Amino acid sequence: MHECVYKNETPKMVVLKCVGPNSFYLEKVVMPAELCWFSGPLEGRVEIWQMAVNGQLLSVRGDVADFLVDQPQKVDHHAVA
């Protein structure tokens, strides 16, 4: 497991989901301006879902490696339009 961080820079609450091998699953609610520290497998995927009027909207999709604490943070986390 690797230490990761995500900062919610949106004005809305989002849901962070991390899915990996061996049935690994993590889901956390992240409030606006909040830093979310989490551990995930290097082979895992991270998705950030925003709340919308008709449900959840996928806004970011990336690899756990994109969110590692010990690397410079990237600006573009494979944003989904």
C-alpha positions in Angstrom: 0.0 0.0 0.0 1.2 3.5 -0.9 0.4 6.8 0.8 -1.7 9.1 -1.5 -3.3 12.5 -1.2 -6.1 14.3 -3.0 -7.2 17.9 -2.5 -10.7 18.8 -3.4 -10.4 22.2 -5.1 -14.0 22.3 -6.2 -16.8 24.2 -4.3 -18.7 20.9 -4.0 -18.5 17.7 -2.0 -16.9 14.9 -4.0 -16.6 11.1 -3.5 -13.2 9.6 -4.0 -13.2 5.9 -5.0 -10.1 3.7 -5.2 -10.3 0.2 -6.7 -7.4 -2.3 -6.9 -6.5 -5.9 -7.0 -7.6 -8.5 -4.5 -11.0 -6.9 -4.1 -9.4 -3.7 -2.7 -12.1 -0.9 -2.5 -12.0 2.5 -0.7 -14.6 5.2 -0.8 -14.4 8.5 1.0 -16.4 11.7 1.0 -14.2 14.8 0.5 -15.5 18.2 1.4 -14.5 21.4 -0.5 -10.9 22.5 0.2 -10.3 19.3 2.2 -7.1 17.2 1.8 -7.9 13.5 1.7 -5.0 11.2 2.7 -5.5 7.5 1.8 -3.5 4.3 1.1 -3.9 2.4 -2.1 -2.2 -0.3 -4.1 0.1 0.9 -6.8 -1.9 -1.0 -9.4 -5.1 0.7 -8.3 -7.3 3.2 -10.1 -8.8 6.4 -8.5 -12.0 8.1 -9.5 -13.4 11.4 -8.3 -17.2 11.7 -8.5 -19.1 15.0 -8.1 -22.7 15.2 -6.9 -25.1 16.3 -9.7 -28.8 16.9 -9.8 -29.5 13.4 -11.3 -26.8 11.5 -9.4 -23.0 11.3 -9.5 -20.8 12.6 -12.3 -17.4 11.2 -13.0 -15.0 14.2 -13.0 -11.5 12.7 -12.6 -10.0 9.3 -13.4 -6.4 8.3 -12.8 -3.9 5.8 -11.5 -2.9 5.6 -7.8 0.6 6.6 -9.0 -0.9 10.0 -10.0 -1.8 10.7 -6.3 1.4 9.4 -4.6 2.6 11.7 -1.7 6.3 11.3 -2.5 6.0 12.7 -6.1 5.4 16.2 -7.4 1.6 16.6 -7.9 0.4 16.7 -11.5 -2.0 19.3 -12.6 -4.1 17.1 -15.0 -5.5 13.9 -13.4 -7.1 12.7 -16.7 -10.1 15.0 -16.3 -13.3 13.6 -17.8 -15.5 16.1 -19.6 
